[in-house]
Amino acid sequence: MTINLETKTGKAYKAMVLEGQSLTESQARKRFSIGNLRAEVSRLRQAGFAIYANKRTAGNGVTVTEYRHGKPSRALVAAGYKAMALGIV
């Protein structure tokens, strides 16, 4: 699958996958005009990228979700193979 780097999904892809950055909703809104980062993350996950969500507390005490690209766990890979064997995917 080819991802157009000019789209909002492409901008999130470039930041997280190609450049190894973590993104929060606020950062995505300010830097890339992405209003719903969860939707872009969902698209990337459906394209096969292991995007993880980590909750952390910001300096002002607010809990934020930070998204990052990572290596898929062994269990996740096994679940994918099982789904393929069952004909789900």
Biopython code that builds the backbone (N, CA, C, O; Angstrom):
import numpy as np
from Bio.PDB.StructureBuilder import StructureBuilder

atoms = [
    (1, "MET", "N", (0.839, -1.184, 0.000)),
    (1, "MET", "CA", (0.000, 0.000, 0.000)),
    (1, "MET", "C", (0.882, 1.245, 0.000)),
    (1, "MET", "O", (1.835, 1.341, 0.773)),
    (2, "THR", "N", (0.563, 2.171, -0.851)),
    (2, "THR", "CA", (1.286, 3.431, -0.920)),
    (2, "THR", "C", (0.504, 4.495, -0.172)),
    (2, "THR", "O", (-0.708, 4.624, -0.344)),
    (3, "ILE", "N", (1.192, 5.247, 0.647)),
    (3, "ILE", "CA", (0.540, 6.311, 1.418)),
    (3, "ILE", "C", (1.001, 7.652, 0.865)),
    (3, "ILE", "O", (2.198, 7.927, 0.785)),
    (4, "ASN", "N", (0.035, 8.479, 0.486)),
    (4, "ASN", "CA", (0.311, 9.811, -0.025)),
    (4, "ASN", "C", (0.720, 10.699, 1.143)),
    (4, "ASN", "O", (-0.082, 10.937, 2.046)),
    (5, "LEU", "N", (1.934, 11.184, 1.139)),
    (5, "LEU", "CA", (2.453, 11.985, 2.252)),
    (5, "LEU", "C", (1.839, 13.377, 2.342)),
    (5, "LEU", "O", (2.110, 14.104, 3.298)),
    (6, "GLU", "N", (1.018, 13.764, 1.370)),
    (6, "GLU", "CA", (0.372, 15.079, 1.393)),
    (6, "GLU", "C", (-0.951, 15.052, 2.147)),
    (6, "GLU", "O", (-1.469, 16.107, 2.514)),
    (7, "THR", "N", (-1.509, 13.864, 2.386)),
    (7, "THR", "CA", (-2.774, 13.763, 3.113)),
    (7, "THR", "C", (-2.521, 13.833, 4.615)),
    (7, "THR", "O", (-1.376, 13.764, 5.064)),
    (8, "LYS", "N", (-3.591, 13.969, 5.385)),
    (8, "LYS", "CA", (-3.443, 13.998, 6.839)),
    (8, "LYS", "C", (-2.913, 12.658, 7.347)),
    (8, "LYS", "O", (-2.079, 12.619, 8.252)),
    (9, "THR", "N", (-3.397, 11.566, 6.766)),
    (9, "THR", "CA", (-2.892, 10.243, 7.153)),
    (9, "THR", "C", (-1.415, 10.144, 6.813)),
    (9, "THR", "O", (-0.630, 9.598, 7.588)),
    (10, "GLY", "N", (-1.039, 10.665, 5.666)),
    (10, "GLY", "CA", (0.354, 10.641, 5.239)),
    (10, "GLY", "C", (1.263, 11.453, 6.144)),
    (10, "GLY", "O", (2.404, 11.067, 6.402)),
    (11, "LYS", "N", (0.758, 12.570, 6.621)),
    (11, "LYS", "CA", (1.550, 13.403, 7.535)),
    (11, "LYS", "C", (1.761, 12.696, 8.867)),
    (11, "LYS", "O", (2.853, 12.748, 9.433)),
    (12, "ALA", "N", (0.721, 12.035, 9.369)),
    (12, "ALA", "CA", (0.851, 11.267, 10.612)),
    (12, "ALA", "C", (1.806, 10.097, 10.391)),
    (12, "ALA", "O", (2.637, 9.800, 11.249)),
    (13, "TYR", "N", (1.688, 9.436, 9.243)),
    (13, "TYR", "CA", (2.573, 8.323, 8.886)),
    (13, "TYR", "C", (4.033, 8.777, 8.851)),
    (13, "TYR", "O", (4.909, 8.122, 9.415)),
    (14, "LYS", "N", (4.280, 9.889, 8.192)),
    (14, "LYS", "CA", (5.649, 10.395, 8.077)),
    (14, "LYS", "C", (6.237, 10.694, 9.454)),
    (14, "LYS", "O", (7.377, 10.322, 9.734)),
    (15, "ALA", "N", (5.474, 11.358, 10.307)),
    (15, "ALA", "CA", (5.974, 11.730, 11.634)),
    (15, "ALA", "C", (6.238, 10.500, 12.498)),
    (15, "ALA", "O", (7.292, 10.392, 13.125)),
    (16, "MET", "N", (5.277, 9.569, 12.529)),
    (16, "MET", "CA", (5.410, 8.433, 13.449)),
    (16, "MET", "C", (6.266, 7.299, 12.888)),
    (16, "MET", "O", (7.137, 6.782, 13.588)),
    (17, "VAL", "N", (6.031, 6.910, 11.644)),
    (17, "VAL", "CA", (6.712, 5.736, 11.083)),
    (17, "VAL", "C", (8.078, 6.099, 10.512)),
    (17, "VAL", "O", (9.077, 5.457, 10.838)),
    (18, "LEU", "N", (8.129, 7.107, 9.675)),
    (18, "LEU", "CA", (9.392, 7.446, 9.014)),
    (18, "LEU", "C", (10.358, 8.192, 9.918)),
    (18, "LEU", "O", (11.566, 7.963, 9.854)),
    (19, "GLU", "N", (9.840, 9.091, 10.766)),
    (19, "GLU", "CA", (10.706, 9.917, 11.608)),
    (19, "GLU", "C", (10.772, 9.449, 13.058)),
    (19, "GLU", "O", (11.570, 9.976, 13.834)),
    (20, "GLY", "N", (9.949, 8.467, 13.444)),
    (20, "GLY", "CA", (9.995, 7.898, 14.785)),
    (20, "GLY", "C", (9.502, 8.811, 15.896)),
    (20, "GLY", "O", (9.900, 8.642, 17.049)),
    (21, "GLN", "N", (8.651, 9.768, 15.578)),
    (21, "GLN", "CA", (8.142, 10.706, 16.573)),
    (21, "GLN", "C", (6.874, 10.173, 17.225)),
    (21, "GLN", "O", (6.161, 9.359, 16.637)),
    (22, "SER", "N", (6.599, 10.629, 18.429)),
    (22, "SER", "CA", (5.321, 10.370, 19.091)),
    (22, "SER", "C", (4.431, 11.572, 18.839)),
    (22, "SER", "O", (4.918, 12.695, 18.712)),
    (23, "LEU", "N", (3.115, 11.337, 18.764)),
    (23, "LEU", "CA", (2.173, 12.431, 18.523)),
    (23, "LEU", "C", (1.029, 12.379, 19.510)),
    (23, "LEU", "O", (0.513, 11.306, 19.822)),
    (24, "THR", "N", (0.634, 13.541, 20.000)),
    (24, "THR", "CA", (-0.582, 13.679, 20.792)),
    (24, "THR", "C", (-1.617, 14.382, 19.921)),
    (24, "THR", "O", (-1.281, 14.935, 18.874)),
    (25, "GLU", "N", (-2.883, 14.359, 20.357)),
    (25, "GLU", "CA", (-3.939, 15.059, 19.613)),
    (25, "GLU", "C", (-3.586, 16.531, 19.408)),
    (25, "GLU", "O", (-3.751, 17.074, 18.316)),
    (26, "SER", "N", (-3.100, 17.166, 20.472)),
    (26, "SER", "CA", (-2.764, 18.584, 20.423)),
    (26, "SER", "C", (-1.641, 18.861, 19.418)),
    (26, "SER", "O", (-1.730, 19.800, 18.627)),
    (27, "GLN", "N", (-0.596, 18.048, 19.452)),
    (27, "GLN", "CA", (0.519, 18.226, 18.519)),
    (27, "GLN", "C", (0.051, 18.029, 17.077)),
    (27, "GLN", "O", (0.427, 18.793, 16.187)),
    (28, "ALA", "N", (-0.773, 17.000, 16.850)),
    (28, "ALA", "CA", (-1.263, 16.720, 15.494)),
    (28, "ALA", "C", (-2.123, 17.867, 14.982)),
    (28, "ALA", "O", (-2.058, 18.218, 13.804)),
    (29, "ARG", "N", (-2.932, 18.453, 15.864)),
    (29, "ARG", "CA", (-3.793, 19.566, 15.470)),
    (29, "ARG", "C", (-2.957, 20.794, 15.105)),
    (29, "ARG", "O", (-3.226, 21.453, 14.100)),
    (30, "LYS", "N", (-1.944, 21.101, 15.920)),
    (30, "LYS", "CA", (-1.127, 22.287, 15.692)),
    (30, "LYS", "C", (-0.192, 22.133, 14.495)),
    (30, "LYS", "O", (-0.058, 23.051, 13.686)),
    (31, "ARG", "N", (0.453, 20.974, 14.382)),
    (31, "ARG", "CA", (1.470, 20.785, 13.339)),
    (31, "ARG", "C", (0.901, 20.412, 11.973)),
    (31, "ARG", "O", (1.415, 20.845, 10.942)),
    (32, "PHE", "N", (-0.173, 19.597, 11.971)),
    (32, "PHE", "CA", (-0.657, 19.051, 10.708)),
    (32, "PHE", "C", (-2.126, 19.347, 10.417)),
    (32, "PHE", "O", (-2.653, 18.885, 9.405)),
    (33, "SER", "N", (-2.792, 20.101, 11.276)),
    (33, "SER", "CA", (-4.226, 20.400, 11.140)),
    (33, "SER", "C", (-5.068, 19.123, 11.140)),
    (33, "SER", "O", (-6.084, 19.042, 10.450)),
    (34, "ILE", "N", (-4.641, 18.135, 11.914)),
    (34, "ILE", "CA", (-5.390, 16.892, 12.041)),
    (34, "ILE", "C", (-6.330, 17.055, 13.227)),
    (34, "ILE", "O", (-5.886, 17.171, 14.369)),
    (35, "GLY", "N", (-7.625, 17.064, 12.953)),
    (35, "GLY", "CA", (-8.605, 17.260, 14.013)),
    (35, "GLY", "C", (-8.908, 15.994, 14.795)),
    (35, "GLY", "O", (-9.283, 16.069, 15.965)),
    (36, "ASN", "N", (-8.754, 14.833, 14.172)),
    (36, "ASN", "CA", (-9.066, 13.567, 14.828)),
    (36, "ASN", "C", (-7.914, 12.596, 14.587)),
    (36, "ASN", "O", (-7.928, 11.826, 13.626)),
    (37, "LEU", "N", (-6.935, 12.642, 15.454)),
    (37, "LEU", "CA", (-5.753, 11.780, 15.306)),
    (37, "LEU", "C", (-6.122, 10.314, 15.440)),
    (37, "LEU", "O", (-5.512, 9.466, 14.790)),
    (38, "ARG", "N", (-7.120, 9.994, 16.279)),
    (38, "ARG", "CA", (-7.527, 8.597, 16.435)),
    (38, "ARG", "C", (-7.964, 7.991, 15.111)),
    (38, "ARG", "O", (-7.683, 6.823, 14.846)),
    (39, "ALA", "N", (-8.644, 8.761, 14.282)),
    (39, "ALA", "CA", (-9.089, 8.265, 12.977)),
    (39, "ALA", "C", (-7.897, 7.989, 12.071)),
    (39, "ALA", "O", (-7.878, 6.985, 11.359)),
    (40, "GLU", "N", (-6.906, 8.869, 12.092)),
    (40, "GLU", "CA", (-5.711, 8.661, 11.262)),
    (40, "GLU", "C", (-4.923, 7.455, 11.755)),
    (40, "GLU", "O", (-4.402, 6.683, 10.949)),
    (41, "VAL", "N", (-4.832, 7.287, 13.071)),
    (41, "VAL", "CA", (-4.150, 6.130, 13.651)),
    (41, "VAL", "C", (-4.880, 4.853, 13.244)),
    (41, "VAL", "O", (-4.242, 3.852, 12.916)),
    (42, "SER", "N", (-6.199, 4.882, 13.262)),
    (42, "SER", "CA", (-6.989, 3.726, 12.853)),
    (42, "SER", "C", (-6.691, 3.353, 11.402)),
    (42, "SER", "O", (-6.554, 2.172, 11.082)),
    (43, "ARG", "N", (-6.590, 4.342, 10.533)),
    (43, "ARG", "CA", (-6.267, 4.077, 9.123)),
    (43, "ARG", "C", (-4.875, 3.451, 8.985)),
    (43, "ARG", "O", (-4.678, 2.527, 8.196)),
    (44, "LEU", "N", (-3.928, 3.955, 9.749)),
    (44, "LEU", "CA", (-2.573, 3.403, 9.703)),
    (44, "LEU", "C", (-2.543, 1.967, 10.225)),
    (44, "LEU", "O", (-1.848, 1.115, 9.672)),
    (45, "ARG", "N", (-3.295, 1.706, 11.286)),
    (45, "ARG", "CA", (-3.361, 0.346, 11.824)),
    (45, "ARG", "C", (-3.980, -0.605, 10.802)),
    (45, "ARG", "O", (-3.504, -1.727, 10.633)),
    (46, "GLN", "N", (-5.031, -0.166, 10.122)),
    (46, "GLN", "CA", (-5.670, -1.005, 9.110)),
    (46, "GLN", "C", (-4.746, -1.249, 7.929)),
    (46, "GLN", "O", (-4.901, -2.241, 7.216)),
    (47, "ALA", "N", (-3.785, -0.355, 7.714)),
    (47, "ALA", "CA", (-2.798, -0.526, 6.652)),
    (47, "ALA", "C", (-1.662, -1.448, 7.091)),
    (47, "ALA", "O", (-0.776, -1.762, 6.296)),
    (48, "GLY", "N", (-1.683, -1.884, 8.356)),
    (48, "GLY", "CA", (-0.707, -2.855, 8.824)),
    (48, "GLY", "C", (0.416, -2.319, 9.688)),
    (48, "GLY", "O", (1.371, -3.044, 9.970)),
    (49, "PHE", "N", (0.328, -1.072, 10.114)),
    (49, "PHE", "CA", (1.383, -0.494, 10.948)),
    (49, "PHE", "C", (1.029, -0.657, 12.424)),
    (49, "PHE", "O", (-0.121, -0.463, 12.818)),
    (50, "ALA", "N", (2.017, -1.011, 13.229)),
    (50, "ALA", "CA", (1.817, -1.196, 14.665)),
    (50, "ALA", "C", (1.933, 0.158, 15.356)),
    (50, "ALA", "O", (3.028, 0.605, 15.698)),
    (51, "ILE", "N", (0.795, 0.798, 15.552)),
    (51, "ILE", "CA", (0.754, 2.088, 16.227)),
    (51, "ILE", "C", (0.214, 1.857, 17.629)),
    (51, "ILE", "O", (-0.875, 1.310, 17.802)),
    (52, "TYR", "N", (0.976, 2.272, 18.621)),
    (52, "TYR", "CA", (0.622, 2.058, 20.013)),
    (52, "TYR", "C", (0.186, 3.360, 20.665)),
    (52, "TYR", "O", (0.691, 4.435, 20.340)),
    (53, "ALA", "N", (-0.763, 3.246, 21.594)),
    (53, "ALA", "CA", (-1.257, 4.399, 22.346)),
    (53, "ALA", "C", (-0.790, 4.267, 23.784)),
    (53, "ALA", "O", (-1.018, 3.242, 24.427)),
    (54, "ASN", "N", (-0.146, 5.286, 24.278)),
    (54, "ASN", "CA", (0.327, 5.316, 25.661)),
    (54, "ASN", "C", (-0.251, 6.537, 26.352)),
    (54, "ASN", "O", (-0.189, 7.647, 25.824)),
    (55, "LYS", "N", (-0.811, 6.328, 27.534)),
    (55, "LYS", "CA", (-1.338, 7.451, 28.319)),
    (55, "LYS", "C", (-0.229, 7.984, 29.211)),
    (55, "LYS", "O", (0.549, 7.220, 29.781)),
    (56, "ARG", "N", (-0.167, 9.303, 29.323)),
    (56, "ARG", "CA", (0.795, 9.928, 30.223)),
    (56, "ARG", "C", (0.174, 11.200, 30.776)),
    (56, "ARG", "O", (-0.794, 11.726, 30.227)),
    (57, "THR", "N", (0.741, 11.684, 31.865)),
    (57, "THR", "CA", (0.264, 12.922, 32.465)),
    (57, "THR", "C", (1.185, 14.051, 32.026)),
    (57, "THR", "O", (2.399, 13.997, 32.228)),
    (58, "ALA", "N", (0.591, 15.069, 31.426)),
    (58, "ALA", "CA", (1.356, 16.228, 30.957)),
    (58, "ALA", "C", (1.756, 17.081, 32.166)),
    (58, "ALA", "O", (1.318, 16.836, 33.290)),
    (59, "GLY", "N", (2.581, 18.068, 31.913)),
    (59, "GLY", "CA", (3.076, 18.950, 32.976)),
    (59, "GLY", "C", (1.992, 19.688, 33.718)),
    (59, "GLY", "O", (2.171, 20.051, 34.881)),
    (60, "ASN", "N", (0.853, 19.921, 33.054)),
    (60, "ASN", "CA", (-0.241, 20.653, 33.697)),
    (60, "ASN", "C", (-1.224, 19.725, 34.402)),
    (60, "ASN", "O", (-2.276, 20.170, 34.861)),
    (61, "GLY", "N", (-0.884, 18.419, 34.494)),
    (61, "GLY", "CA", (-1.731, 17.466, 35.208)),
    (61, "GLY", "C", (-2.791, 16.785, 34.362)),
    (61, "GLY", "O", (-3.522, 15.934, 34.867)),
    (62, "VAL", "N", (-2.894, 17.137, 33.089)),
    (62, "VAL", "CA", (-3.889, 16.544, 32.206)),
    (62, "VAL", "C", (-3.340, 15.235, 31.637)),
    (62, "VAL", "O", (-2.174, 15.158, 31.248)),
    (63, "THR", "N", (-4.185, 14.215, 31.594)),
    (63, "THR", "CA", (-3.786, 12.941, 31.004)),
    (63, "THR", "C", (-3.984, 13.023, 29.491)),
    (63, "THR", "O", (-5.068, 13.367, 29.020)),
    (64, "VAL", "N", (-2.945, 12.710, 28.743)),
    (64, "VAL", "CA", (-2.999, 12.747, 27.287)),
    (64, "VAL", "C", (-2.602, 11.382, 26.730)),
    (64, "VAL", "O", (-1.873, 10.621, 27.366)),
    (65, "THR", "N", (-3.098, 11.094, 25.529)),
    (65, "THR", "CA", (-2.724, 9.866, 24.840)),
    (65, "THR", "C", (-1.668, 10.216, 23.809)),
    (65, "THR", "O", (-1.843, 11.129, 23.002)),
    (66, "GLU", "N", (-0.594, 9.492, 23.846)),
    (66, "GLU", "CA", (0.525, 9.710, 22.929)),
    (66, "GLU", "C", (0.623, 8.484, 22.022)),
    (66, "GLU", "O", (0.720, 7.359, 22.511)),
    (67, "TYR", "N", (0.597, 8.693, 20.719)),
    (67, "TYR", "CA", (0.661, 7.609, 19.750)),
    (67, "TYR", "C", (2.071, 7.506, 19.187)),
    (67, "TYR", "O", (2.724, 8.517, 18.928)),
    (68, "ARG", "N", (2.541, 6.256, 18.998)),
    (68, "ARG", "CA", (3.863, 6.045, 18.417)),
    (68, "ARG", "C", (3.866, 4.753, 17.634)),
    (68, "ARG", "O", (3.054, 3.861, 17.878)),
    (69, "HIS", "N", (4.775, 4.658, 16.701)),
    (69, "HIS", "CA", (4.966, 3.433, 15.915)),
    (69, "HIS", "C", (5.957, 2.558, 16.641)),
    (69, "HIS", "O", (6.953, 3.050, 17.171)),
    (70, "GLY", "N", (5.697, 1.272, 16.670)),
    (70, "GLY", "CA", (6.598, 0.353, 17.354)),
    (70, "GLY", "C", (6.631, -0.998, 16.682)),
    (70, "GLY", "O", (5.980, -1.222, 15.661)),
    (71, "LYS", "N", (7.391, -1.884, 17.265)),
    (71, "LYS", "CA", (7.500, -3.245, 16.761)),
    (71, "LYS", "C", (6.301, -4.046, 17.263)),
    (71, "LYS", "O", (6.011, -4.020, 18.459)),
    (72, "PRO", "N", (5.594, -4.760, 16.377)),
    (72, "PRO", "CA", (4.443, -5.527, 16.844)),
    (72, "PRO", "C", (4.868, -6.644, 17.791)),
    (72, "PRO", "O", (5.915, -7.265, 17.602)),
    (73, "SER", "N", (4.060, -6.891, 18.794)),
    (73, "SER", "CA", (4.374, -7.952, 19.745)),
    (73, "SER", "C", (4.193, -9.319, 19.079)),
    (73, "SER", "O", (3.504, -9.449, 18.068)),
    (74, "ARG", "N", (4.805, -10.293, 19.651)),
    (74, "ARG", "CA", (4.698, -11.660, 19.128)),
    (74, "ARG", "C", (3.236, -12.126, 19.151)),
    (74, "ARG", "O", (2.786, -12.804, 18.227)),
    (75, "ALA", "N", (2.507, -11.766, 20.192)),
    (75, "ALA", "CA", (1.098, -12.143, 20.308)),
    (75, "ALA", "C", (0.261, -11.513, 19.196)),
    (75, "ALA", "O", (-0.653, -12.145, 18.667)),
    (76, "LEU", "N", (0.575, -10.276, 18.847)),
    (76, "LEU", "CA", (-0.159, -9.595, 17.788)),
    (76, "LEU", "C", (0.079, -10.267, 16.442)),
    (76, "LEU", "O", (-0.858, -10.458, 15.666)),
    (77, "VAL", "N", (1.323, -10.625, 16.165)),
    (77, "VAL", "CA", (1.652, -11.310, 14.920)),
    (77, "VAL", "C", (0.951, -12.672, 14.886)),
    (77, "VAL", "O", (0.405, -13.064, 13.855)),
    (78, "ALA", "N", (0.969, -13.384, 16.001)),
    (78, "ALA", "CA", (0.310, -14.691, 16.077)),
    (78, "ALA", "C", (-1.194, -14.562, 15.832)),
    (78, "ALA", "O", (-1.785, -15.396, 15.146)),
    (79, "ALA", "N", (-1.814, -13.519, 16.391)),
    (79, "ALA", "CA", (-3.242, -13.296, 16.182)),
    (79, "ALA", "C", (-3.541, -13.030, 14.715)),
    (79, "ALA", "O", (-4.558, -13.488, 14.194)),
    (80, "GLY", "N", (-2.671, -12.300, 14.053)),
    (80, "GLY", "CA", (-2.845, -12.034, 12.627)),
    (80, "GLY", "C", (-2.782, -13.304, 11.797)),
    (80, "GLY", "O", (-3.600, -13.508, 10.900)),
    (81, "TYR", "N", (-1.807, -14.161, 12.098)),
    (81, "TYR", "CA", (-1.696, -15.431, 11.380)),
    (81, "TYR", "C", (-2.899, -16.323, 11.647)),
    (81, "TYR", "O", (-3.379, -17.006, 10.743)),
    (82, "LYS", "N", (-3.387, -16.320, 12.881)),
    (82, "LYS", "CA", (-4.544, -17.139, 13.224)),
    (82, "LYS", "C", (-5.765, -16.642, 12.472)),
    (82, "LYS", "O", (-6.540, -17.450, 11.959)),
    (83, "ALA", "N", (-5.955, -15.332, 12.394)),
    (83, "ALA", "CA", (-7.076, -14.766, 11.662)),
    (83, "ALA", "C", (-6.997, -15.137, 10.191)),
    (83, "ALA", "O", (-8.018, -15.431, 9.570)),
    (84, "MET", "N", (-5.807, -15.129, 9.632)),
    (84, "MET", "CA", (-5.639, -15.523, 8.228)),
    (84, "MET", "C", (-5.966, -16.999, 8.043)),
    (84, "MET", "O", (-6.603, -17.372, 7.058)),
    (85, "ALA", "N", (-5.538, -17.840, 8.974)),
    (85, "ALA", "CA", (-5.796, -19.287, 8.880)),
    (85, "ALA", "C", (-7.293, -19.591, 8.985)),
    (85, "ALA", "O", (-7.786, -20.530, 8.361)),
    (86, "LEU", "N", (-7.996, -18.803, 9.765)),
    (86, "LEU", "CA", (-9.435, -19.000, 9.911)),
    (86, "LEU", "C", (-10.249, -18.368, 8.778)),
    (86, "LEU", "O", (-11.469, -18.522, 8.716)),
    (87, "GLY", "N", (-9.556, -17.655, 7.885)),
    (87, "GLY", "CA", (-10.243, -17.017, 6.761)),
    (87, "GLY", "C", (-10.921, -15.719, 7.117)),
    (87, "GLY", "O", (-11.760, -15.228, 6.361)),
    (88, "ILE", "N", (-10.571, -15.155, 8.259)),
    (88, "ILE", "CA", (-11.186, -13.886, 8.688)),
    (88, "ILE", "C", (-10.640, -12.722, 7.867)),
    (88, "ILE", "O", (-11.359, -11.766, 7.575)),
    (89, "VAL", "N", (-9.384, -12.810, 7.503)),
    (89, "VAL", "CA", (-8.735, -11.750, 6.720)),
    (89, "VAL", "C", (-8.292, -12.282, 5.390)),
    (89, "VAL", "O", (-7.724, -11.542, 4.587)),
]
sb = StructureBuilder()
sb.init_structure("model")
sb.init_model(0)
sb.init_chain("A")
sb.init_seg("    ")
for serial, (resi, resn, name, xyz) in enumerate(atoms, 1):
    if name == "N":
        sb.init_residue(resn, " ", resi, " ")
    sb.init_atom(name, np.array(xyz, "f"), 0.0, 1.0, " ", f" {name:<3s}", serial, name[0])
structure = sb.get_structure()
